[in-house]
Amino acid sequence: SLIFRRCQLAFDRHFAEKKPDGTLDVNHLRISDLDVNLSLKEISPDSLNLRVRNLAFAERSGFAVDELRLHIEANRHEATLRDFLLRTPRSTVRQDALKATYDAKDPATLRRTLRMSGTITDMRIAVSDAAPFVPQLKSLPTTLLVGGRINLGARSLNIRQLTIEDETE
């Protein structure tokens, strides 16, 4: 297990030019209020079993994760993501289960054999939460509700029963 409470983290590539304030700059990160609680139940060359009980932080650009939770079990042929929750100041993404099958012997084979499926049941996206990545979105007050069933193949994306609603008042 790994637990951090109320930590700060800074990363700088001093040779890289800084981006304007309010924009996420991966070359100059300032993370505060970092809370991490994770449990690595198993890791080997063939498998991974990781549970993120909580991850939360704020970045100087304004990007913040209030809560991230997930449980992932994976081996060389399949992976299952369960109990996924991502909460930002104005958005929530909840996914009960997402399953993937693949052959992970090398990157080319993985890309060719990857198949994923899952259902989006509770996704509320505030467009303004993406402003640290795309500053023009800061003043856009739109909140979208998204749902549907997803099947992803090596060269295909199939979305059934897709619903997108504008929740903006």
Salt bridges, closest charged atoms under 4 A:
ASP12 OD1 - HIS28 ND1 2.71
ASP12 OD2 - ARG30 NH2 2.53
ASP46 OD1 - ARG76 NE 2.53
GLU67 OE2 - ARG69 NE 3.13
GLU67 OE1 - ARG87 NE 2.90
GLU73 OE2 - HIS71 NE2 4.00
GLU73 OE2 - ARG82 NH1 2.72
ASP103 OD2 - LYS105 NZ 3.98
ASP122 OD2 - ARG94 NE 3.10
ASP129 OD1 - ARG90 NH2 2.91
GLU167 OE2 - ARG124 NH2 2.85
